[in-house]
Amino acid sequence: MNMKCFSVLVTLTSLVSLPVSAHTGVSVEHGLYEGLVHPLIGLDHLLVMLGIGLWSVKQRHQPLWLLPIVFLLMMILGAAIQQAGYILNTAEVWVALSVLFSGWLVWKKGSDSALLSVLITAVFAVSHGYVHVAELELDANITTYALGFLISTTALLSLGVIMGKVGKSKVKLINSGFGLLCTVVGLTLLIHN
């Protein structure tokens, strides 16, 4: 498959998938199953998790699993911030920006400093944790939902790392296609926020 066909396929797929939004407030999550499924059907979360995994493979001067671990820990912090009653007014905007920038981070050449990559990952993760807990209703079982959510998030981060490692021979194609998909989805989310 050449790059032109792949780009068209990615663009069309993203346009078809856009109505599936992780933060509509219409479908409320209540337990383990919903926590497991939500990251897989929320296009924004799915792309950012894969992006963090792919980006972590490109970081030559830091441990491979540093960014995925930072993401998980800071996502928990974001959820705790929301549960403590603090308000992050721009959390949805940061989630949209995280999609846009995940594509750029995977697409661009070279690695980044450990401090910069950890800071970027932390900001993305806090916003995702905050938003995903903010959409729960009061009767939701936050413990089981969070457990399911963390399991699926860990799987997606791991899949991103595996894609980055296995796809070394096709890294330019993967990075370009992923970058394009994230750009389209990220810009669309920003327009709707």
ABEGO torsion letter per residue (X at the ends): XBAAAAAAAAAAAAAAAAABBAAAGABBBABAAAAAAAAAABAAAAAAAAAAAAAAAABAABBAAAAAAAAAAAAAAAAAAAAAGBBBAAAAAAAAAAAAAAAAAAABBEBBBAAAAAAAAAAAAAAAAAAAAAABBAABBAAAAAAAAAAAAAAAAAAAAAAAAAAAAAAAAAAAAAAAAAAAAAAAAAAAX
